Amino acid sequence: MNRRALYIALGLLIAVNAVVLLGVARNRGGEADALLTLTERELPLSWSFRHKENSGVSFHLNVNSDSEVRQWFDEGKLAELGFDPGQYGDSDHRGIYRVLPRKAYVVIEYDGDAWQRYRHRQLQEIEDLAVKVGQGTLEAEEAKQQKEESLFQLTVASRLFSVDVGPDAEALRLRYADRGRYIILPALLRMDFDWRQESEKEEKKRHIYGRVQEILVDELHVPRKLQGGLEMLPEISRIQPGYTWFNRENPARVRYQVRVAVGRRYEPWVKGIEIGDEYNSVVEP
Protein backbone atom coordinates (compact mmCIF):
# COMPACT_ATOMS: atom_id res chain seq x y z
CA MET A 1 0.00 0.00 0.00
CA ASN A 2 1.47 3.39 -0.98
CA ARG A 3 1.59 6.28 1.42
CA ARG A 4 -1.33 8.16 -0.18
CA ALA A 5 -3.62 5.13 0.11
CA LEU A 6 -2.54 4.65 3.71
CA TYR A 7 -3.42 8.24 4.57
CA ILE A 8 -6.83 7.84 2.90
CA ALA A 9 -7.53 4.64 4.87
CA LEU A 10 -6.49 6.29 8.14
CA GLY A 11 -8.63 9.31 7.34
CA LEU A 12 -11.66 7.13 6.71
CA LEU A 13 -11.09 5.25 9.95
CA ILE A 14 -10.83 8.48 11.92
CA ALA A 15 -13.94 9.87 10.23
CA VAL A 16 -15.99 6.74 10.98
CA ASN A 17 -14.87 6.74 14.63
CA ALA A 18 -15.71 10.44 14.91
CA VAL A 19 -19.22 9.83 13.56
CA VAL A 20 -19.74 6.92 16.00
CA LEU A 21 -18.52 8.96 18.97
CA LEU A 22 -20.67 11.90 17.94
CA GLY A 23 -23.70 9.61 17.76
CA VAL A 24 -22.95 8.22 21.22
CA ALA A 25 -22.57 11.74 22.62
CA ARG A 26 -25.87 12.86 21.07
CA ASN A 27 -27.66 9.78 22.40
CA ARG A 28 -26.39 10.23 25.94
CA GLY A 29 -26.62 14.00 26.12
CA GLY A 30 -29.35 15.61 28.20
CA GLU A 31 -32.06 13.76 30.11
CA ALA A 32 -32.39 10.02 29.47
CA ASP A 33 -35.61 8.86 27.83
CA ALA A 34 -35.71 5.93 30.28
CA LEU A 35 -33.73 4.89 33.33
CA LEU A 36 -34.38 1.61 35.12
CA THR A 37 -32.74 -1.31 36.89
CA LEU A 38 -32.95 -4.76 35.30
CA THR A 39 -31.58 -8.12 36.45
CA GLU A 40 -29.88 -11.08 34.80
CA ARG A 41 -33.36 -12.30 33.87
CA GLU A 42 -33.80 -9.36 31.52
CA LEU A 43 -30.13 -8.88 30.60
CA PRO A 44 -28.37 -12.26 30.44
CA LEU A 45 -24.85 -12.38 29.09
CA SER A 46 -24.83 -12.78 25.31
CA TRP A 47 -24.21 -16.13 23.66
CA SER A 48 -20.76 -14.93 22.58
CA PHE A 49 -19.61 -14.49 26.20
CA ARG A 50 -16.32 -16.36 26.80
CA HIS A 51 -15.97 -17.33 23.14
CA LYS A 52 -12.32 -17.29 22.11
CA GLU A 53 -12.96 -15.24 18.99
CA ASN A 54 -14.83 -12.53 20.93
CA SER A 55 -13.08 -10.70 23.76
CA GLY A 56 -15.91 -8.21 24.31
CA VAL A 57 -18.64 -8.54 26.93
CA SER A 58 -22.26 -7.65 26.26
CA PHE A 59 -25.76 -8.25 27.60
CA HIS A 60 -28.67 -9.43 25.47
CA LEU A 61 -32.00 -7.65 25.91
CA ASN A 62 -34.20 -10.63 26.78
CA VAL A 63 -37.83 -9.77 25.94
CA ASN A 64 -40.32 -12.46 26.96
CA SER A 65 -41.75 -14.13 23.85
CA ASP A 66 -45.05 -15.12 25.46
CA SER A 67 -47.70 -15.66 22.77
CA GLU A 68 -50.18 -13.36 24.53
CA VAL A 69 -48.42 -10.55 22.67
CA ARG A 70 -50.48 -11.44 19.62
CA GLN A 71 -53.71 -10.40 21.31
CA TRP A 72 -52.85 -6.69 21.34
CA PHE A 73 -50.84 -6.56 18.10
CA ASP A 74 -53.95 -6.81 15.94
CA GLU A 75 -54.93 -5.64 12.46
CA GLY A 76 -55.66 -2.16 13.78
CA LYS A 77 -52.09 -1.80 15.02
CA LEU A 78 -50.80 -3.13 11.71
CA ALA A 79 -52.81 -0.47 9.86
CA GLU A 80 -51.29 2.25 12.07
CA LEU A 81 -47.86 1.09 10.92
CA GLY A 82 -48.82 1.30 7.25
CA PHE A 83 -49.65 -2.35 6.59
CA ASP A 84 -52.82 -3.31 4.74
CA PRO A 85 -53.95 -6.68 6.12
CA GLY A 86 -57.37 -6.32 4.50
CA GLN A 87 -56.02 -6.85 0.98
CA TYR A 88 -55.17 -10.49 1.60
CA GLY A 89 -57.93 -13.01 0.99
CA ASP A 90 -58.41 -16.23 2.93
CA SER A 91 -56.22 -18.15 0.51
CA ASP A 92 -53.43 -15.59 0.07
CA HIS A 93 -51.11 -16.90 2.76
CA ARG A 94 -47.87 -16.58 0.85
CA GLY A 95 -48.67 -12.96 0.10
CA ILE A 96 -48.58 -12.16 3.82
CA TYR A 97 -45.12 -13.62 4.14
CA ARG A 98 -43.87 -11.60 1.17
CA VAL A 99 -44.73 -8.30 2.84
CA LEU A 100 -41.52 -6.66 3.96
CA PRO A 101 -41.13 -5.67 7.63
CA ARG A 102 -41.40 -2.03 8.61
CA LYS A 103 -39.23 -0.06 10.97
CA ALA A 104 -41.11 1.58 13.83
CA TYR A 105 -40.96 1.61 17.64
CA VAL A 106 -41.91 -0.94 20.26
CA VAL A 107 -42.87 -0.22 23.87
CA ILE A 108 -41.35 -2.72 26.30
CA GLU A 109 -42.82 -2.94 29.79
CA TYR A 110 -40.80 -4.12 32.78
CA ASP A 111 -42.39 -5.95 35.71
CA GLY A 112 -45.86 -4.62 35.00
CA ASP A 113 -49.33 -5.87 34.15
CA ALA A 114 -48.11 -8.12 31.31
CA TRP A 115 -45.75 -9.93 33.67
CA GLN A 116 -48.46 -10.32 36.30
CA ARG A 117 -50.84 -11.86 33.75
CA TYR A 118 -48.11 -14.22 32.58
CA ARG A 119 -47.24 -15.19 36.16
CA HIS A 120 -50.91 -15.76 37.05
CA ARG A 121 -51.36 -18.10 34.09
CA GLN A 122 -48.29 -20.10 35.01
CA LEU A 123 -49.40 -20.46 38.64
CA GLN A 124 -52.88 -21.47 37.48
CA GLU A 125 -51.33 -24.20 35.33
CA ILE A 126 -49.41 -25.40 38.39
CA GLU A 127 -52.66 -25.61 40.39
CA ASP A 128 -54.26 -27.57 37.54
CA LEU A 129 -51.61 -30.27 37.90
CA ALA A 130 -53.16 -31.44 41.18
CA VAL A 131 -56.56 -31.65 39.48
CA LYS A 132 -55.11 -33.81 36.70
CA VAL A 133 -53.51 -36.13 39.26
CA GLY A 134 -56.86 -36.45 41.05
CA GLN A 135 -58.56 -37.27 37.76
CA GLY A 136 -55.97 -39.90 36.97
CA THR A 137 -54.81 -38.19 33.75
CA LEU A 138 -51.35 -37.37 35.11
CA GLU A 139 -48.92 -39.35 37.23
CA ALA A 140 -48.02 -37.79 40.59
CA GLU A 141 -44.27 -37.96 39.91
CA GLU A 142 -44.64 -36.28 36.53
CA ALA A 143 -46.82 -33.57 38.09
CA LYS A 144 -44.14 -32.96 40.71
CA GLN A 145 -41.49 -32.56 38.03
CA GLN A 146 -43.65 -30.20 35.98
CA LYS A 147 -44.37 -28.08 39.04
CA GLU A 148 -40.69 -27.88 39.90
CA GLU A 149 -39.82 -26.87 36.33
CA SER A 150 -42.59 -24.25 36.15
CA LEU A 151 -41.65 -22.66 39.47
CA PHE A 152 -38.04 -22.52 38.31
CA GLN A 153 -39.02 -20.77 35.09
CA LEU A 154 -40.86 -18.11 37.09
CA THR A 155 -37.57 -17.31 38.85
CA VAL A 156 -35.55 -16.92 35.63
CA ALA A 157 -38.09 -15.78 32.99
CA SER A 158 -37.74 -12.22 31.74
CA ARG A 159 -40.21 -9.67 33.06
CA LEU A 160 -39.85 -7.57 29.90
CA PHE A 161 -42.86 -7.71 27.57
CA SER A 162 -43.70 -5.91 24.33
CA VAL A 163 -46.99 -4.09 24.95
CA ASP A 164 -47.42 -1.59 22.13
CA VAL A 165 -45.98 -0.33 18.83
CA GLY A 166 -46.19 2.85 16.83
CA PRO A 167 -44.48 4.94 14.15
CA ASP A 168 -43.82 7.90 16.48
CA ALA A 169 -41.63 7.39 19.55
CA GLU A 170 -42.63 10.72 21.12
CA ALA A 171 -46.32 9.91 20.84
CA LEU A 172 -45.70 6.54 22.48
CA ARG A 173 -43.83 8.22 25.33
CA LEU A 174 -46.83 10.47 25.99
CA ARG A 175 -48.98 7.34 26.45
CA TYR A 176 -46.34 5.48 28.48
CA ALA A 177 -44.92 8.23 30.64
CA ASP A 178 -43.31 6.09 33.36
CA ARG A 179 -39.64 6.18 32.35
CA GLY A 180 -38.76 3.69 35.07
CA ARG A 181 -41.04 0.99 33.65
CA TYR A 182 -41.36 1.52 29.88
CA ILE A 183 -38.55 1.36 27.34
CA ILE A 184 -39.10 2.57 23.77
CA LEU A 185 -36.77 1.10 21.14
CA PRO A 186 -36.60 0.93 17.34
CA ALA A 187 -37.65 -2.41 15.88
CA LEU A 188 -38.58 -4.25 12.72
CA LEU A 189 -42.25 -5.25 12.74
CA ARG A 190 -44.06 -7.53 10.33
CA MET A 191 -47.35 -9.25 9.56
CA ASP A 192 -47.96 -12.87 10.43
CA PHE A 193 -50.96 -15.18 10.81
CA ASP A 194 -52.16 -18.29 12.56
CA TRP A 195 -55.33 -20.38 12.67
CA ARG A 196 -57.68 -19.89 15.61
CA GLN A 197 -60.90 -21.44 16.79
CA GLU A 198 -63.24 -19.05 18.61
CA SER A 199 -65.31 -21.93 20.02
CA GLU A 200 -65.51 -25.71 19.80
CA LYS A 201 -68.48 -25.44 17.42
CA GLU A 202 -66.70 -23.17 14.95
CA GLU A 203 -64.01 -24.06 12.44
CA LYS A 204 -60.56 -22.57 12.71
CA LYS A 205 -60.19 -19.26 10.92
CA ARG A 206 -57.13 -17.39 9.81
CA HIS A 207 -56.12 -14.62 12.15
CA ILE A 208 -53.69 -11.93 11.00
CA TYR A 209 -51.55 -10.30 13.66
CA GLY A 210 -48.28 -8.42 13.99
CA ARG A 211 -45.07 -9.48 15.62
CA VAL A 212 -41.76 -7.93 16.55
CA GLN A 213 -39.30 -9.50 14.16
CA GLU A 214 -36.24 -7.81 15.61
CA ILE A 215 -35.36 -5.16 18.16
CA LEU A 216 -32.68 -3.19 16.38
CA VAL A 217 -30.61 -2.47 19.47
CA ASP A 218 -30.74 -5.62 21.62
CA GLU A 219 -27.06 -5.96 22.58
CA LEU A 220 -25.68 -3.73 25.34
CA HIS A 221 -21.90 -3.45 25.46
CA VAL A 222 -20.37 -3.67 28.93
CA PRO A 223 -17.59 -1.10 29.47
CA ARG A 224 -14.25 -2.70 30.33
CA LYS A 225 -14.19 -1.12 33.78
CA LEU A 226 -17.43 -2.99 34.64
CA GLN A 227 -16.50 -6.40 33.23
CA GLY A 228 -14.36 -7.78 36.07
CA GLY A 229 -17.10 -9.13 38.31
CA LEU A 230 -18.90 -10.77 35.41
CA GLU A 231 -15.81 -12.77 34.44
CA MET A 232 -15.80 -14.35 37.91
CA LEU A 233 -19.37 -15.69 37.71
CA PRO A 234 -19.65 -19.48 37.23
CA GLU A 235 -20.91 -20.58 33.83
CA ILE A 236 -23.08 -23.36 35.25
CA SER A 237 -25.49 -21.01 37.05
CA ARG A 238 -25.90 -18.63 34.12
CA ILE A 239 -29.32 -17.58 32.82
CA GLN A 240 -29.49 -18.00 29.05
CA PRO A 241 -31.07 -15.63 26.51
CA GLY A 242 -34.50 -17.02 25.71
CA TYR A 243 -35.28 -20.29 27.48
CA THR A 244 -33.10 -21.47 30.37
CA TRP A 245 -33.09 -25.25 30.91
CA PHE A 246 -33.68 -26.52 34.42
CA ASN A 247 -30.72 -28.25 36.03
CA ARG A 248 -31.87 -29.75 39.31
CA GLU A 249 -28.36 -30.17 40.70
CA ASN A 250 -27.13 -26.69 39.68
CA PRO A 251 -30.10 -24.48 38.80
CA ALA A 252 -29.49 -21.12 37.18
CA ARG A 253 -30.07 -18.11 39.39
CA VAL A 254 -30.10 -14.31 39.27
CA ARG A 255 -26.61 -13.04 40.12
CA TYR A 256 -26.56 -9.37 39.19
CA GLN A 257 -28.59 -6.28 38.43
CA VAL A 258 -27.84 -3.62 35.83
CA ARG A 259 -28.62 0.08 35.76
CA VAL A 260 -29.70 0.87 32.19
CA ALA A 261 -30.37 4.18 30.48
CA VAL A 262 -32.00 4.80 27.10
CA GLY A 263 -30.84 7.92 25.32
CA ARG A 264 -32.33 10.56 23.04
CA ARG A 265 -31.76 8.33 20.00
CA TYR A 266 -33.54 5.44 21.76
CA GLU A 267 -30.33 3.46 22.22
CA PRO A 268 -29.73 1.79 25.62
CA TRP A 269 -26.42 1.66 27.47
CA VAL A 270 -25.07 0.22 30.72
CA LYS A 271 -24.53 2.72 33.54
CA GLY A 272 -23.63 0.33 36.36
CA ILE A 273 -23.62 -3.29 37.54
CA GLU A 274 -24.10 -4.76 41.01
CA ILE A 275 -23.36 -8.43 41.67
CA GLY A 276 -24.79 -10.45 44.56
CA ASP A 277 -27.08 -13.35 45.50
CA GLU A 278 -29.64 -10.95 46.98
CA TYR A 279 -30.97 -10.32 43.47
CA ASN A 280 -32.23 -13.88 43.13
CA SER A 281 -36.05 -13.96 43.04
CA VAL A 282 -38.23 -16.35 45.00
CA VAL A 283 -41.62 -17.39 43.61
CA GLU A 284 -44.34 -18.27 46.07
CA PRO A 285 -46.21 -21.42 44.91
Secondary structure by P-SEA (a helix, b strand, c coil): ccaaaaaaaaaaaaaaaaaaaaaaaaaacccccccccccccccccccccccccccbbbbcccccccccccccccaaaaaaaccccccccccaaaaaaabbbbbbbbbbbcccaaaaaaaaaaaaaaaaaaaaaaaccccaaaaaaaaaaaaaaaacccccccccccccaaaaaaaccccccbbbbbbbbbbbbbbbbccccccbbbbbbcccccccccbbbbccccccccccccccccccccbbbbbccbbbbbccccccccccccbbbbcccccccccbbbbcc
